[in-house]
């Protein structure tokens, strides 16, 4: 997948968001309504986590110079990539 595949698109938003007006009332059970309102945040979380995984696999070894890692380790940060 390309990095742009992890974007939350307008289609994602329109398919998962809840639009209301002042006179709308909820008609589902509390659990059904919660599930409906949680769709968009869950989609964003899924895309974000997938992006983090993509970056970890494809870029982690290439973007941090070893000297920078040594500097951070020297001030107490732990390198967890080994």
Secondary structure, DSSP 8 states (H G I E B T S, - for coil): --GGGGS--HHHHHHH-----TT----S-HHHHHHHHHHHHHHHHHHHHHHHHHHHHHTHHHHS-HHHHHHHHHTT------
